[in-house]
Amino acid sequence: MSKSADIRRVALVAALVLFVLPWTAGGAWAQENEAREVPALEVSAGAWAMTDLRSGEYLVGEGASTELSMASTTKIMAALVALQTDLDEEVTVSEEAAAFAVPAYSNVGLLPGDVLSARELLMATMISSGDDAAYALAEHVGDGSVESFVGMMNERGGEMGLRNTSFENPVGFDARGHHTSAGDLAEMTRVAMEDPAFREMVSTEYATIATPYREIPLTNTNELLFAYQPATGVKTGTTPAAGESLVSSATMGDEEYAFVILDAGEDRFAASRRAFEHAFAAYDRTDLVVEGRSYAGSDVPYRRGEKIDLAAAGGVEGLVDASPKVEREVSVVKDPPATARPGTELGEVVVRVDGEKVGESPLVARRGYEEASLWERVWYTVEGVFA
C-alpha cells in the first residue's frame, strides 16, 4: 500500500471518530439529560405542594401558603400530640365520644364503656379516620377536656412554626378558625413520619383493634396504599368546605416525597400518584458537599504563604432537577487561632439549590499547626515592613 493511501485511511478513521464521539460520549450525556426533562406538573386543586419528606425542602406547588379548610388531615396534628403520651394506657370511651359513632360522621363504631388502649384509638383515628376514636383520644390526652387537647394542638403548631394553621377541633370539622395550608401540612407530615409508630400506622392497609368483648376491623381510607406500590401513607380528608383532600407520601430508592392536595378539582388519588411519578422522574438525590473533601484554605498565623486545607466535616445531600443552580457559599474565620489541631473548625460551607438553602457543613483543618515562635513572629513583622 502506498504512503498516500495510508494517509487517506488515517484521515478516514479520524473523521469517523469525530463523527461517532458526539453520539457515544456526548450523545449519551444528552440522552440522559433529555430523559430528565420532565414536563411541568399540573394539578387541579385549591392548593397543592410537593416536598422532600426527608429534609422538608419545598419542590413545587401552587398556593402552598394559602389558608384552607383541612378536614380530617387535621388528625396528623392530633397524632403528633397523642404520640407524646403513653400509648399503652387504657381508655374508656365516654358517651360524648361514642355519640360520633353514627353515619353522619366517619367512625369505627365505638360504644360507651368500650375499653381500648390509646394506641388502638390512634390506630382507629389514622387508619379508618374514626371521629369517635379521635374524640375519645382527645378526652384522654386532654385530661377529660377536648378543648385542652385542641389547645395542645395549637401549641405544638406554634412550636413548629406553622404560620397558616389554627385548630378548633381534633378531627377537622369545618369551622371559621379551623384552617391550614398545603405547606404547613407537608411540614406536619415530615415531623410525624419521623416517629416509627406513626409511620407504621399510616402505612397499614388493614388492622384489628379489640375491646374486652369484640373486635373492630380497620380499613385504611387512603386508596393510594392499595393502588400504588411506593405509597407509604398518610391521611385523607373530606368535608363540604374542604372538599376532597389528601396528604400522601411515597418512597423509591433513596428518594421520599410528601404530596399535599387540598380541595381537589380532580381525583385526589390519581393526582397524587401522578405527582409522585413526576417527582421520581424529575429529581435525583446527590452529594452537594462531600465529607472529607477540601472546599477552602486558611492562612497559618505568622507563616507567610503557608495555608492549610479546610475539609467538610460532614456531607450535604440534596435533590436536584435536570439543570440545577447549585451554589456553595464558603466562609473562613478571619483570625484563625494561634494553634489548631486536625479537625479544628475554621469555616463553613452553605449549599443553596436554585436559591433555596438545603444544608451546611463545618469546614475543619485537615492538618494542625503549632503556635508561632517569637522569632517567627518577629521575622513575619520584618518581612511585612520591607514588603
Beta strands, then each sheet from edge to edge (+ up, - down):
strand 1: 45-52
strand 2: 58-62
strand 3: 90-92
strand 4: 115-117
strand 5: 206-210
strand 6: 215-219
strand 7: 231-239
strand 8: 243-252
strand 9: 255-264
strand 10: 284-289
strand 11: 294-299
strand 12: 307-312
strand 13: 316-320
strand 14: 326-332
strand 15: 345-353
strand 16: 356-365
sheet 1: 2+ 1- 9+ 8- 7+
sheet 2: 3+ 4-
sheet 3: 5+ 6-
sheet 4: 10+ 13-
sheet 5: 11+ 12- 16+ 15- 14+
end
